[in-house]
Amino acid sequence: MLNFITRFFSVNPTAKAQREQFKSYFFSMPEHQWFNELTKDHFEKLITHLPVGVLTHLMTKEPLHFVPVRDFSPENDRRSCIVIFPEFEKLLKSNSPAAVAFAAQEVALLLLEAEEPEMDELTRELEADKFVADLGFTFELEELLFMLDESVEKRLRLSYLTCHHFSN
């Protein structure tokens, strides 16, 4: 597996100012007016953990939109639109720690689709899981995975996450 997250790391003395700029940009978007306080808290936690290079990428190359399925329109030509289905909207509006892992996972998948379009789906999921774990959300991701329906993919992802956690 490649170490995808390292592409976005850089030494940046203005990181705090850039994070604040990204927060203002992200939370002021009309697509994000559905956020409640808990949802906003989850995204603030995520923004705090994301490398500044990711935030810059999301402001300039892949503008990020989290849109509830009820508000999504196929006419919206947004490659970086993440459609939120009701069960995940409920998660994002809850105080569950898994919510931040869900948001981080979606950001990672978006970045991977843009940067590694030839990657197969399972490898992309595993690489996104590693990205989330590298951000420090291993236990939150584990909680999220346990919420999913039983499948071979789920078990493989949990096994990979466990191996990655204990290898660090």
Order of alpha helices (4+ residues) and beta strands (2+ residues): alpha-alpha-alpha-beta-beta-alpha-alpha-alpha-alpha-alpha
